Every structure is written in C-alpha cells, then in structure tokens.
Amino acid sequence: MAPAPMREPTFWILTALAPEPRHGYGVIQQVTRLSGGRVTLQAGTLYAALDRLVATGQVEPDREETVDGRPRRYYRLTTDGAAALDAETERLRAGVEAATAQLAARRRFGLGPVAP
C-alpha cells in the first residue's frame, strides 16, 4: 500500500532541509523562497511539524548555537526523510504527468485551452 500523501508544509520543510541543515527561521525563509511565496510557515506550525518529523525519524537535530544570547537549533534531513521526500516527489510527478496527458487529450478533442 502506498504511503498517504504528504501534507504540503511537510513537503516544503523536508525540501528546505534536503541540501543542508537549517535553523527554524532559515527553514521558514527557504520554504517561502522555494514555494515562490505561496507557502509561508508560522513558527508554531514549523516547530510542531519539526517535532513530528523528529519523532518519525525523518528529521533530526544537527546542532545548537547561541546567537545574540538566544539558542538556535539546526535540523537535518535523515535518510528516511530523504526517502519519504523522494517518494512524495515521484507521487507528485506521476500526478502531473497524468493531468498533463488529460489536458493534452482535451485539446486534441477541440475543447480548447483550460480557463485561467
């Protein structure tokens, strides 16, 4: 049985952590940038998701630094997290390919472009 689709914030958090460890605010900034501003995470949403991802073994703490007297915890993607992100990416790719084919068929039947 295929895993359940990933929630969008989870997808973007794992994507943001894929190349390197990041601290919470860095994850928030990267998610906003990668999603073209479509997804903006609030701190509460991020840290609840990170706690869940740590509990499932998809993300793990990397290190902690103190900046301006405040602790800054960095997180990194685990092998299991990378596998989950890869599986979700393939699931999304298959969906895009199916939709693209169906829209091409629509145009071939003379139904014209889809409305914006």
Stockholm file with secondary structure:
# STOCKHOLM 1.0

chainA/1-116         MAPAPMREPTFWILTALAPEPRHGYGVIQQVTRLSGGRVTLQAGTLYAALDRLVATGQVEPDREETVDGRPRRYYRLTTDGAAALDAETERLRAGVEAATAQLAARRRFGLGPVAP
#=GR chainA/1-116 SS CCCCCCCHHHHHHHHHHSSSCEEHHHHHHHHHHHTTTSCCCCHHHHHHHHHHHHHTTSEEEEEEEEETTEEEEEEEECHHHHHHHHHHHHHHHHHHHHHHHHHHHHHHTTCCCCCC
#=GC SS_cons         CCCCCCCHHHHHHHHHHSSSCEEHHHHHHHHHHHTTTSCCCCHHHHHHHHHHHHHTTSEEEEEEEEETTEEEEEEEECHHHHHHHHHHHHHHHHHHHHHHHHHHHHHHTTCCCCCC
//
